[in-house]
Amino acid sequence: MLKRLRSGSRRNATYTAFREVGRVIRTVQLLRYLSDAPLRGRVTAATNKVEAFNGFSDWVRFGQRGTVRANDPVEQEKDVKFTSLLANLVIFHNTLDIADVVRELQAEGEVIDPLDLAQISPYLTEHIMRFGEYSTHELGITPDDYDAHLNVDFSALGKDVAEAAR
């Protein structure tokens, strides 16, 4: 049966039936998308987040101007994985910095609104010097233990977000 479906022959009745079912499902999804404003908002928000990450990832991979230059699939895979790893490391560093600032503000008596905190993106680049100083005297310093807890009530953002923040 799979061989018949892979052939893509328009004469094959099973292939034609599955193609039409697929068209119906796609049409129903498009109609649902067009008629449901909250769904469009969620799709747009998710798309914007993905595009922001892609732009950030391209910024991290500055030496190749956002392209994978090798023709070797193994080298291409390494390039993509290393870029992703580096982007995630910078995002983690930015998140630690944001958490430190939030803790400092709370220590000064500021009340942190979770809605404001939810708007902060970890894709910050202004403080990173790509061509700058590379000091090695910090290599021997052992960092403090990471404290993941922020004293912010995320319940106002909804159940899913509050659980993800814990």
GIZI-V274570 format. One record per residue. N is the residue number from 1. RES is the residue in one small letter. SS is DSSP state (alpha for helix, beta for strand, coil for the rest). D_FIRST is the distance of its C-alpha to the first C-alpha in Angstrom with 2 decimals. Layout:
# GIZI-V274570
N/RES/SS/D_FIRST
N/RES/SS/D_FIRST
This chain:
# GIZI-V274570
1/m/coil/0.00
2/l/alpha/3.83
3/k/alpha/5.38
4/r/alpha/5.15
5/l/alpha/6.33
6/r/alpha/8.70
7/s/alpha/10.10
8/g/coil/11.92
9/s/coil/12.66
10/r/coil/14.77
11/r/coil/14.19
12/n/coil/10.56
13/a/alpha/11.42
14/t/alpha/8.61
15/y/alpha/9.51
16/t/alpha/13.08
17/a/alpha/13.10
18/f/alpha/12.03
19/r/alpha/14.54
20/e/alpha/17.17
21/v/alpha/16.82
22/g/alpha/17.32
23/r/alpha/20.32
24/v/alpha/21.76
25/i/alpha/21.62
26/r/alpha/23.24
27/t/alpha/25.87
28/v/alpha/26.72
29/q/alpha/27.20
30/l/alpha/29.39
31/l/alpha/31.44
32/r/alpha/31.91
33/y/alpha/33.02
34/l/alpha/35.44
35/s/alpha/36.97
36/d/coil/37.38
37/a/alpha/40.21
38/p/alpha/40.05
39/l/alpha/36.35
40/r/alpha/37.26
41/g/alpha/40.06
42/r/alpha/37.88
43/v/alpha/35.34
44/t/alpha/38.30
45/a/alpha/39.94
46/a/alpha/36.87
47/t/alpha/36.39
48/n/alpha/40.09
49/k/alpha/39.90
50/v/alpha/37.06
51/e/alpha/38.95
52/a/alpha/42.14
53/f/alpha/40.54
54/n/alpha/39.14
55/g/alpha/42.63
56/f/alpha/44.22
57/s/alpha/41.89
58/d/alpha/42.77
59/w/alpha/46.42
60/v/alpha/46.09
61/r/coil/44.54
62/f/alpha/47.55
63/g/alpha/48.11
64/q/alpha/45.06
65/r/coil/45.30
66/g/coil/41.94
67/t/coil/39.93
68/v/coil/38.11
69/r/coil/39.88
70/a/coil/38.39
71/n/coil/35.73
72/d/coil/34.80
73/p/alpha/31.83
74/v/alpha/33.72
75/e/alpha/36.80
76/q/alpha/34.89
77/e/alpha/33.44
78/k/alpha/36.97
79/d/alpha/38.48
80/v/alpha/36.19
81/k/alpha/36.68
82/f/alpha/40.44
83/t/alpha/40.81
84/s/alpha/38.99
85/l/alpha/41.18
86/l/alpha/44.31
87/a/alpha/43.45
88/n/alpha/42.87
89/l/alpha/46.16
90/v/alpha/48.06
91/i/alpha/46.53
92/f/alpha/47.59
93/h/alpha/51.05
94/n/alpha/51.36
95/t/alpha/50.36
96/l/alpha/53.04
97/d/alpha/55.58
98/i/alpha/54.71
99/a/alpha/55.07
100/d/alpha/58.44
101/v/alpha/59.67
102/v/alpha/58.62
103/r/alpha/60.52
104/e/alpha/63.56
105/l/alpha/63.58
106/q/alpha/63.36
107/a/alpha/66.22
108/e/coil/68.27
109/g/coil/67.73
110/e/coil/65.08
111/v/coil/62.57
112/i/coil/59.04
113/d/coil/57.01
114/p/alpha/53.35
115/l/alpha/52.32
116/d/alpha/54.20
117/l/alpha/52.71
118/a/alpha/49.16
119/q/coil/49.87
120/i/coil/50.75
121/s/coil/48.20
122/p/coil/47.99
123/y/coil/47.28
124/l/coil/50.99
125/t/coil/52.10
126/e/coil/55.76
127/h/coil/57.18
128/i/coil/55.23
129/m/coil/57.02
130/r/coil/54.42
131/f/coil/57.16
132/g/coil/59.81
133/e/coil/61.51
134/y/coil/59.98
135/s/coil/62.44
136/t/coil/62.06
137/h/coil/64.74
138/e/coil/62.25
139/l/coil/60.04
140/g/coil/62.22
141/i/coil/62.31
142/t/coil/60.34
143/p/coil/58.84
144/d/coil/59.58
145/d/coil/57.04
146/y/coil/54.55
147/d/coil/55.20
148/a/coil/52.08
149/h/coil/53.89
150/l/coil/55.07
151/n/coil/57.39
152/v/coil/55.61
153/d/coil/54.44
154/f/alpha/50.93
155/s/alpha/50.58
156/a/alpha/51.51
157/l/alpha/48.26
158/g/coil/46.10
159/k/alpha/44.61
160/d/alpha/41.64
161/v/alpha/43.92
162/a/alpha/46.66
163/e/alpha/44.36
164/a/alpha/42.96
165/a/alpha/46.57
166/r/coil/47.52
